[in-house]
Amino acid sequence: MFFYFSRFLVRLALPIYLKKLCVTGFDKLHKGPVLLASNHSGSFFDAVVIGFRIKQPIYTLTRGDVFKKKTAAFWLRQIKLIPVYRGSEGRQYVKNLDVTVQEGHNAMKSGGAVIVFSEGVCVNEWRLRPLGKGTARMAYQTWYGDDPLKNMGVVPTGVNYEHFRGPGKRVALNFGDPILIHDIKTSPDEYERWLREFNEILERKMNKEVWSIPAELTKEEKALRLNALFADCPVPTRGNAFQKALGALGRAIHKPLYNLFKQKAAKLTARTVFYDSVLFGMLMYLYPTVVVLLSLILGLIAGWAAGLALFFTLPILAWLGARY
């Protein structure tokens, strides 16, 4: 239930948080069990963007160290996160790799889609980093392990951001042509060679979906390059004078609360790659709580009609503030 409640909140919050989400390749998304092999430049926010467009339940492979506390692990499991441990985190976790693969297999078999971040690490930059072997191993076990899913497709996925800090950005979500079992010509008996060929194909396909902007460019040069890349993702016109006035009102009313969330997110993350994810999560879960509390207080003071009016007016003004 918490997963579907969270998905409902994402459906409401993401159109406010983003300036625009543009999706390409969704019409040719693989039908059947699907493993979404994505780049990883926006921390958990990457999964939020992908999950917003995908209809089936989304399971996301997530770094295992965040599951070490039982309370955190419980709530992370509620939103269908699957822990993945690297050998570098300790030999005691190596045995859990098979458990991770099995959980992903079960998720796909039950009709869900699984997201794996093929780079293995998250960095706020516009390029595809070298791929680890995790995606290849998961594909191999899914295709050739116990209870194989021969019709599973690995879909190269690119999440491309206009910027990595806060709301008001365009995002291009690109789905590429799937990798199917017969695309790998190496015999599965040659395991290491099979993994290398899979990664070569995956890297080539992902590079078509993930934008690349050299880090050495100036801020102005990066902005020009991004504007060119987002040429097919135009922002709607900002409306008439009345809509702009309502938008300004919405921003003014929400500015103190937004600044509070922004400062808290910056403090919690020290402005690392987790900043966007934490800020969006706080806004998504805590803002509705604030609206409900304010509406109840106003209802007790001025009557329930006033409280109900506030309950609907505040989110509408937030949407207008983001759009206009």
C-alpha positions as CSV (number, residue, x, y, z in Angstrom):
1,M,0.0,0.0,0.0
2,F,2.8,2.4,0.8
3,F,4.3,1.8,-2.6
4,Y,1.1,2.8,-4.4
5,F,0.6,5.7,-2.1
6,S,4.1,6.9,-2.9
7,R,3.5,6.4,-6.6
8,F,0.3,8.5,-6.3
9,L,2.3,11.3,-4.6
10,V,4.9,11.1,-7.4
11,R,2.2,11.5,-10.0
12,L,1.1,14.7,-8.3
13,A,4.5,16.1,-7.3
14,L,6.8,15.5,-10.2
15,P,4.9,17.7,-12.7
16,I,5.3,20.5,-10.1
17,Y,9.0,19.8,-9.4
18,L,10.0,19.5,-13.1
19,K,9.7,22.2,-15.7
20,K,9.0,19.5,-18.3
21,L,9.6,15.7,-18.7
22,C,10.2,14.6,-22.3
23,V,10.1,10.9,-23.1
24,T,11.4,9.1,-26.2
25,G,11.2,5.5,-27.2
26,F,8.4,4.6,-24.8
27,D,6.3,3.3,-27.6
28,K,8.9,0.6,-28.4
29,L,9.5,-0.4,-24.8
30,H,10.0,-4.2,-24.6
31,K,6.8,-6.1,-23.9
32,G,7.4,-8.8,-21.4
33,P,9.9,-9.1,-18.5
34,V,12.1,-6.0,-18.6
35,L,15.4,-5.0,-17.0
36,L,15.9,-1.2,-17.3
37,A,19.7,-0.5,-17.5
38,S,20.0,3.1,-16.7
39,N,22.7,5.7,-16.2
40,H,23.0,7.1,-12.7
41,S,23.6,10.9,-12.5
42,G,20.7,11.9,-10.1
43,S,20.8,9.4,-7.3
44,F,17.4,7.9,-6.3
45,F,15.7,10.7,-8.3
46,D,16.6,8.7,-11.4
47,A,14.3,5.9,-10.3
48,V,11.5,8.4,-9.6
49,V,11.7,9.8,-13.1
50,I,11.7,6.4,-14.7
51,G,9.0,5.1,-12.4
52,F,6.8,8.1,-13.3
53,R,6.5,6.8,-16.9
54,I,6.4,3.1,-16.4
55,K,3.0,1.6,-15.6
56,Q,3.9,-1.7,-14.0
57,P,5.4,-1.9,-10.4
58,I,9.0,-0.7,-10.3
59,Y,11.7,-2.5,-8.4
60,T,15.0,-0.6,-8.0
61,L,18.4,-2.1,-7.2
62,T,19.9,0.2,-4.5
63,R,23.2,0.3,-2.6
64,G,23.1,-2.2,0.2
65,D,24.6,0.0,3.0
66,V,21.4,2.0,3.3
67,F,19.6,-1.1,4.4
68,K,21.8,-1.8,7.5
69,K,19.4,-0.1,9.9
70,K,16.2,-2.2,10.4
71,T,13.8,0.8,10.4
72,A,15.3,2.2,7.2
73,A,15.3,-1.3,5.6
74,F,11.6,-1.8,6.4
75,W,10.5,1.5,4.7
76,L,12.9,1.1,1.7
77,R,11.4,-2.4,1.2
78,Q,7.9,-0.8,1.2
79,I,8.8,1.2,-1.9
80,K,10.2,-1.9,-3.6
81,L,13.9,-1.2,-3.3
82,I,16.2,-4.3,-3.6
83,P,19.6,-4.1,-1.8
84,V,22.7,-4.9,-3.9
85,Y,26.0,-5.3,-2.1
86,R,29.4,-5.1,-3.7
87,G,32.3,-7.3,-2.8
88,S,34.3,-4.2,-1.8
89,E,31.8,-3.7,1.1
90,G,32.9,-6.9,2.7
91,R,33.3,-10.6,1.9
92,Q,30.3,-11.4,4.1
93,Y,28.0,-9.7,1.6
94,V,29.2,-11.6,-1.5
95,K,26.7,-14.4,-0.9
96,N,23.9,-11.8,-1.0
97,L,24.5,-11.2,-4.7
98,D,22.6,-14.3,-5.6
99,V,19.8,-13.1,-3.4
100,T,19.6,-9.8,-5.2
101,V,19.5,-11.5,-8.6
102,Q,16.8,-13.9,-7.4
103,E,14.7,-11.0,-6.1
104,G,15.0,-9.2,-9.4
105,H,14.1,-12.4,-11.2
106,N,11.0,-12.8,-9.0
107,A,10.0,-9.2,-9.6
108,M,10.1,-9.5,-13.4
109,K,8.4,-12.9,-13.3
110,S,5.5,-11.3,-11.3
111,G,5.0,-8.6,-13.9
112,G,7.2,-5.8,-12.5
113,A,10.1,-3.9,-14.1
114,V,13.5,-3.8,-12.5
115,I,15.8,-0.8,-12.7
116,V,19.6,-1.4,-12.4
117,F,22.1,1.4,-12.5
118,S,24.7,0.0,-14.8
119,E,27.5,2.4,-13.9
120,G,27.4,1.3,-10.3
121,V,28.1,4.7,-8.9
122,C,26.3,8.1,-9.0
123,V,28.0,11.2,-10.2
124,N,26.3,14.5,-11.2
125,E,27.7,14.8,-14.7
126,W,26.6,14.5,-18.4
127,R,28.2,11.4,-19.6
128,L,28.1,7.6,-19.4
129,R,30.6,6.3,-17.0
130,P,32.3,2.9,-17.4
131,L,29.9,0.0,-16.8
132,G,30.3,-2.5,-14.1
133,K,29.4,-6.2,-14.6
134,G,26.3,-6.2,-12.4
135,T,23.8,-5.8,-15.2
136,A,25.5,-8.4,-17.3
137,R,25.5,-10.9,-14.4
138,M,21.9,-10.2,-13.7
139,A,20.9,-10.7,-17.4
140,Y,22.9,-13.9,-17.5
141,Q,21.3,-15.4,-14.4
142,T,17.8,-14.3,-15.6
143,W,18.3,-15.9,-19.1
144,Y,20.3,-19.0,-18.1
145,G,19.8,-19.6,-14.4
146,D,17.1,-21.6,-12.6
147,D,13.6,-20.9,-14.0
148,P,15.0,-18.8,-16.9
149,L,13.1,-15.9,-18.4
150,K,14.1,-16.3,-22.0
151,N,11.8,-13.4,-23.1
152,M,13.4,-10.9,-20.8
153,G,14.6,-7.7,-22.5
154,V,17.4,-5.4,-21.2
155,V,16.4,-1.8,-22.1
156,P,19.2,0.8,-22.3
157,T,17.8,3.9,-20.5
158,G,19.1,7.4,-20.4
159,V,18.0,10.0,-17.8
160,N,19.3,13.4,-18.9
161,Y,18.9,16.5,-16.7
162,E,19.1,20.2,-17.5
163,H,20.7,20.7,-14.1
164,F,21.2,18.6,-10.9
165,R,20.1,21.0,-8.2
166,G,16.5,21.5,-7.2
167,P,13.3,22.0,-9.2
168,G,12.5,23.9,-12.4
169,K,14.4,21.7,-14.8
170,R,13.7,19.8,-18.0
171,V,14.5,16.1,-18.1
172,A,14.8,13.9,-21.1
173,L,14.0,10.2,-20.5
174,N,15.1,8.0,-23.4
175,F,14.4,4.3,-23.9
176,G,16.5,2.5,-26.4
177,D,16.1,-0.8,-28.4
178,P,16.2,-3.8,-26.0
179,I,19.0,-6.3,-25.8
180,L,17.5,-9.8,-26.2
181,I,19.0,-13.2,-25.5
182,H,19.9,-14.0,-29.1
183,D,21.8,-10.7,-29.5
184,I,24.7,-12.2,-27.6
185,K,26.7,-14.4,-30.0
186,T,29.1,-15.8,-27.4
187,S,28.2,-19.1,-25.9
188,P,26.9,-18.9,-22.4
189,D,29.4,-21.6,-21.5
190,E,32.1,-18.9,-21.9
191,Y,31.0,-16.9,-19.0
192,E,33.6,-14.1,-18.8
193,R,33.7,-13.6,-22.5
194,W,29.8,-13.6,-22.6
195,L,29.8,-10.8,-19.9
196,R,32.3,-8.7,-21.9
197,E,30.3,-9.0,-25.1
198,F,27.1,-8.1,-23.3
199,N,28.7,-5.0,-21.8
200,E,30.1,-3.9,-25.1
201,I,26.6,-4.1,-26.6
202,L,25.0,-2.4,-23.6
203,E,27.6,0.4,-23.5
204,R,27.1,1.1,-27.3
205,K,23.3,1.2,-26.9
206,M,23.3,3.3,-23.7
207,N,25.6,5.9,-25.3
208,K,22.8,6.6,-27.8
209,E,20.5,7.4,-24.9
210,V,22.8,9.2,-22.5
211,W,23.9,12.7,-23.4
212,S,27.6,13.6,-23.2
213,I,28.9,17.1,-22.4
214,P,32.6,17.6,-21.7
215,A,33.3,18.6,-18.1
216,E,35.9,21.1,-19.2
217,L,33.4,23.4,-20.9
218,T,32.5,26.7,-19.3
219,K,29.1,27.2,-17.7
220,E,27.9,29.2,-20.7
221,E,29.1,26.6,-23.2
222,K,27.3,23.9,-21.2
223,A,24.1,25.9,-21.2
224,L,24.3,26.3,-25.0
225,R,24.9,22.6,-25.5
226,L,22.0,21.7,-23.2
227,N,19.7,24.1,-24.9
228,A,20.6,22.5,-28.2
229,L,20.0,19.0,-26.8
230,F,16.6,20.0,-25.3
231,A,15.5,21.6,-28.7
232,D,12.9,18.8,-29.0
233,C,11.7,19.4,-25.5
234,P,10.4,23.0,-25.5
235,V,8.8,24.6,-22.5
236,P,5.2,25.7,-22.9
237,T,4.6,29.5,-23.0
238,R,4.1,31.0,-19.6
239,G,0.5,32.0,-20.0
240,N,-1.4,35.2,-19.8
241,A,-1.1,38.1,-17.3
242,F,-3.7,36.6,-14.9
243,Q,-2.0,33.2,-14.9
244,K,1.4,34.8,-14.3
245,A,-0.1,36.8,-11.4
246,L,-1.4,33.6,-9.8
247,G,1.9,32.0,-10.4
248,A,3.7,34.8,-8.7
249,L,1.3,34.5,-5.8
250,G,1.8,30.8,-5.5
251,R,5.6,31.2,-5.4
252,A,5.4,34.0,-2.8
253,I,3.1,31.9,-0.5
254,H,5.3,28.8,-0.8
255,K,8.7,30.5,-0.7
256,P,9.2,30.3,3.1
257,L,8.2,26.7,3.3
258,Y,10.3,25.8,0.2
259,N,13.3,27.6,1.7
260,L,13.0,25.6,4.9
261,F,12.9,22.3,3.0
262,K,15.8,23.4,0.8
263,Q,18.0,24.3,3.8
264,K,17.2,21.1,5.5
265,A,18.0,19.0,2.4
266,A,21.3,20.9,2.0
267,K,22.2,20.2,5.6
268,L,21.3,16.5,5.5
269,T,23.2,15.8,2.2
270,A,26.0,18.4,2.4
271,R,24.9,19.2,-1.2
272,T,26.1,15.8,-2.4
273,V,24.5,13.8,-5.2
274,F,21.7,12.9,-2.8
275,Y,20.5,16.6,-2.6
276,D,17.8,16.4,-5.3
277,S,16.5,13.0,-4.1
278,V,16.2,14.2,-0.5
279,L,14.7,17.6,-1.4
280,F,12.1,16.0,-3.7
281,G,11.3,13.3,-1.1
282,M,10.8,15.9,1.7
283,L,8.5,18.0,-0.6
284,M,6.6,14.9,-1.7
285,Y,5.9,13.4,1.7
286,L,6.0,16.4,4.1
287,Y,4.3,19.1,2.0
288,P,0.9,17.2,1.9
289,T,1.3,16.8,5.7
290,V,1.7,20.5,6.1
291,V,-1.3,21.2,3.9
292,V,-3.5,18.8,5.9
293,L,-2.4,20.3,9.2
294,L,-2.9,23.9,8.1
295,S,-6.3,22.9,6.7
296,L,-7.4,21.3,9.9
297,I,-6.2,24.3,12.0
298,L,-8.1,26.7,9.7
299,G,-11.1,24.4,9.8
300,L,-11.2,24.4,13.6
301,I,-10.9,28.2,13.7
302,A,-12.9,29.4,10.8
303,G,-15.1,26.4,9.8
304,W,-14.6,23.3,7.7
305,A,-15.6,25.1,4.5
306,A,-12.6,27.4,4.9
307,G,-10.3,24.5,5.8
308,L,-11.5,22.5,2.7
309,A,-10.9,25.5,0.5
310,L,-7.3,25.9,1.8
311,F,-6.7,22.1,1.3
312,F,-7.4,22.5,-2.5
313,T,-6.1,26.0,-3.0
314,L,-2.5,25.5,-1.7
315,P,-1.6,22.7,-4.0
316,I,-3.2,24.5,-7.0
317,L,-1.2,27.6,-6.2
318,A,2.0,25.4,-5.9
319,W,1.3,24.0,-9.4
320,L,0.6,27.5,-10.8
321,G,3.8,28.8,-9.2
322,A,5.8,26.1,-10.9
323,R,4.1,26.5,-14.3
324,Y,3.8,30.2,-14.6
